[in-house]
Amino acid sequence: MKSLKHFINSSRRAARSLPARSFPLAAFLYFLFSSPRTGGDFPGAGRISFIAMGRVVEDHSDSRISVSVVQAFIALQLIALFGLIIILVTALASKRVKRNATYYAFISSWILSCIGYTFIFILGQQNAPIYEPCLLQAAMVYGAPVLTGCSTLSIAIDMLLGIRAAATNQPFLRRRMITFALITVPVLMWLIVFIILILYGARNPADVRRGPNGTYCDFEVNWPGQISSVTAVVTMVVLLGIESYVAARFIRNRNLLKDRQLTRMAVRVLVFSVLGALGLGVGLAYVLYSMPGTGFDLIMAMLPVGVVLIFGTQDDLLSVWMFRRHEKTPPSLEEVKAENASKMSASAEV
């Protein structure tokens, strides 16, 4: 015990003595080894709680909660999950389906979101989740709006740059660099939020709980939800601005309508922005009231279903799912003669 105390105290002193340029490392060390909110036998006791490992988290769900609402929420998320996986696999496997890299990142972000919202259900712990899966789900749930919002914004920015290049007849400069940034920035932001919440949940295991609506795990404090909601609101406001600019571009330059693939993608992103505006209102409600009801969860579960319906009904995807019937070559003259001869012989036998 004395050696452990000495290690923790020395770690705290080292964190304080780090130079200013090492602030992230100093903050991380001080976060781990400084005194927790609740007391302990030594500085840092309870900071990373091993006692919570394997225990069932507290159930803060309302006793009057409707089981059918929880089932509807899970069903919508699973339907969207399987639909998004089918879309992603089809787009990757088919040579006839051409998409930008931001499209694949967009679909993947919503897949991860659906997995996050159904994580404890997939593990069979929907009614009595234990600490570790519940903490992972809480971190994924609060990180999901950040990831999906930023990836939606990325696909809109990519589309905007493509429209500007088509309108000005100029090549898309530094496309690879810009595409790489549009893909990696949402992932990095999600990782930052995810890691912060994992560390917070490890520091304060009592705050990890089954949510009041009984649909997924969350934190007892309000700030994680408010941060993710504010991020989603900001990204959706920027997205609506981009869509307004794109619509004005199409109105001013009708030649852009000749690019059918670009036009269809713009329309689909615009339609999805309408759903995003609904999510914008939900996010504002959460920021203002901090206590969402079951309607909040059901609306959030409808968003990935909307992604499936909007982006999964494109002609090239549907043609692949229809077993490429339109690609069947007409029968040759010899095949037609042979078929007619067989029909005539069959009728003669009758």
N, C-alpha and C positions, 0 to 999 in steps of 0.2 A: 504493500500500500504506500509506503514512504517513497519508493522509487517511482510509483505512478504519480504521486503528488509532485515530486521533483520534476518529472517530465512535463506535466501540464503547466506548472509554474514557469519553467524555462521556456516553454512554447509561447506562453502569453508574453513574457518579456521579449522574446525574439520578434513576435508580431508587432509589438510597440516600437521596437528599435529599427524596423525595416525602413528604408528611405521612402520618400513620397512616391517615386516612380513604381514602387512595388506595392502600391495601395491595394490592388485586387488580392494579392497573396496575403497581405497583412489582414485584410478584412475577413478573408476565408479562415485564417488561423484563429483570429480572435472570435469569430462566430462559433467555431468548434469548441474552443477551450475556455471561453469566458463563462461566467456564472449564469445558469439558466434562470427562467422566471421563478421556478419552484426551487426550494433549497435542496442541498445534498450534503454528503459527508465531506466533500472536497470541491474545490473550484472545478467546474465542468461536469460534476456528477449529474447525470440525467440529460446531458446535452445530446448525446447520441444514445437513445434508450434501447438497451437490449432486453429489458424486461417486457417491452411491448411485443417482442417478436412472437408470433404464433397466437396471440390472444385475439378474441373476437372484439371488434370495435363497438363502441356504443351506438345504439340505434336511436336516432333522433327523428325518425319518421313519425308522422302524425298517425295516431291510432285510427282516425277516420279516413285514412287514405284509401282510395279505390284501387283494388287489385287490377281491375280492368284497365285503368290508366297506366299503371306500370307495365302491364302486358302490351298495351298499344305502343308505348314508348319503345320497349325492347323490340317489338315486331317491326316497327318503322325503321329502327336503326339496323336491324339484321337484313331487312329487304334492301335497304340502301347499300349495305356492305357487300352483299352478294352481287347486286347490280353493278356496283362500281368495279368490283374485281373482274366481272365479265367484260365490262367496257375496256378496262386496262389491258387485260390479256388479249382481247380481240385486236385492239389497236397495235399492240406490240407484235402479235403473231402474223397479222395479215400484211402482205406487201402492198395491198391496194389502199390501205388506210394511212394517210400521211398527216402527221401532226407535229407541231413544234414541241420542243422539250418542256416548255412551260405548261403545256397541256397535260403531259404525263405527271409533272409535279403537282399540278392542280388536282387531278384525280387521286393521286397517291395521298395527298394531304387529307382529303375527305375520307379515304379508306382508314387512315390512322385515326381520324376523329371518330368514326363509327366503332372501331375497335376499342377506343378509350371509353366510350359511353356504355359499351356492352361487356367490358372486361370481366367484372365479377360474375356476370351472368354466364359467360363462356366458361368460367372456372367452376360453375355450379355453386356460387356463394352469394347469390342475389339476396337471400333473406338474412344470412348471418355471415357477412364477410369478415375475414381475419385481417390483421393489421397490415401486413405487407402488400397483398393485392389491393386493399382499400387505399393505401397511400399511393400506389402506382396509378390507380384509376383517378384519384383526386388530382394528381399532378397532370395526367393526360387530359382530363376534362377541362381544367382551367387553361392548359396550354393549347387546346384544340382551336378555340376562336382566334388565337394569335396566328397559328399556322394556316388555317383555312382562309382567314381574312387576308393575310399577306400573299398567299399563293393566288388567290383570286385577283388581288391587285396586280400581281406579276403578270398573269395572263392578259389582263387588260392593258398594261403598259406595253407588253410585247405586241399586242394587236394594234395599239396606237402607233407604235414605231413602224409597223408594217404598212399601215394606212398612210402615214406621212411619206414613207419612201415611195409608195405607189402614186401618191398625188403629185409629188415633185419629180418623179422619174429619176430619182437618185438612189444609188445603191445603199444598202443598210450597212453603215460603217461600224466596225468593231462589234459585229453581231455576236460572235462567240463570247467575248468578254461580258457584254451586256446580258446575254442569256445565262451565263454562268452566275452572274450576280443576282439575276431574278430568281434563280433556283436556290441558291445557297442562303441568301439573306433570310427568307422565311424559315428555313430549317434552323439557322443559327439563333434566330429570335425565339423559336419554339424551344430549343435546347436550353437557352438561358432561363426561360420561365420554368421549364421542367426541372432543371437542376436546383433552382432556388426553392421551388416548392417541395422537392424531395428532401432537401436539407432542412427546410422548416418543419416538415412532418416528422423527420427523424429527431429534431430538437424538441418538438412539442407533440408527442404521440397522442396526448389526450384530445387534441384538436381534430384528429382524423376520425371521421364518423360516417355512418350511413345517413345520407341527406334527409331533410324533412319531408321530401316527396316520395322517398323510398325507391327512387329510380337509379341512383348512383351514389358513390361516395364523394364527399367533399370535405371542406374544412369548416370548423365552427366559426372562425373569424371571417369577416367580410372582404378584407382587402384583396385576396387572390381573385375572387370573382369580379371585383370592381376594376382591377387592373386589366384582366382579360377582356372585360366588357368595354372599357375605354379604348383599348387597342382595336377591338372589332368596330366600334363606332367610328373611330378616326379613319380606318381603312375603307369602310363603306362610304364615308363622306367623300374621300378622294376618288373612290371608284365611280360614284355617281357623277362627279365632276368630269372624269375621263370619258364616261359614256355620253355626257352632254356634248363634249368636244367632238367625239366621234360622229355623233348624229349630225352636228353642224357641218362636219367635213363631207359627209355623204350628201347632204342637201346642196352644198355649194358645188361639189364636183360629182356630177352624175356618172362620170366615166368610171368611178370606183365601183359602181354596181356591176361592171363587167366581170370583175373578179368574184365569181360566185362563191368560192370557198371562203374568201375573206368576208364577204357580205353576210353569209350564213353564220359564220362564227361571231361576227359583230352583233347580229340579231340575237343569238343565243346568250351571249354575255349580257346584252341589254335586258333580256327577259329575266336572266338570273339576278340582275341588279335590282329588279322589282322585288324579288324574294329577299334580296339583301336589304332593301329598305325596310321590309318587315322585321328582319333581324336587327336593323338599326333601332327601330322602335322598342324591340324587346330589350336590347342592350341598354338603352336609355332608361327604361323602366327599372332594370336591375340596378343601375348606378344610383338612381334616385331613391328606390325603396328598399333595396338590399334583401328582399325576401320574396323570391319568385314563387308562384304557385304552380299547379300542375299544367296550366295552360302554357307557361313558359317552356316547360320540358317538351310538351307536344309540338309546339311551334319549332323549337330547335331540332326536333326529330324529323320534321317535315323538310327542312332545308336540304339534307343529303338526298332525300327522295326526289326533291326538285332537281338536284344535279343529275340524277339518273335519267329523269324524264326529259330534261332539256338537252343534255349532252350525249345521251345514249340513243337518241332517235335520229341521228344523222344518216343520210342516205347510204354512205359507204359502209357504215357499221351494220345497218339493217340488211344490206345486200349480202354481207358475209354471213349473217345469222339466217338468211333465207336460203342457205345452201347454194348460193351463186346460181340460181335458176336462170337468171338472165344471161349467163355466160354459156349456156348449153348451145352447142353448134347444131344447126339443122341437119337432119338425116340425109345421107347421100342418096343419089338416084338408085343405086343398086339396093340399098336398104329398103327404099320405098317399094321397089318392084318385088323384093323378096317378101315384104310384109303383105302386099296385095295378093301375091300368089298363095301365101299361107291362108289368108282369109277366104280366097276363092275355093281352095281345096277343102277348107273346113265347112263352107256352106254347101259344097257339092256332096260331102259325106252326110250332111243332115238331110 
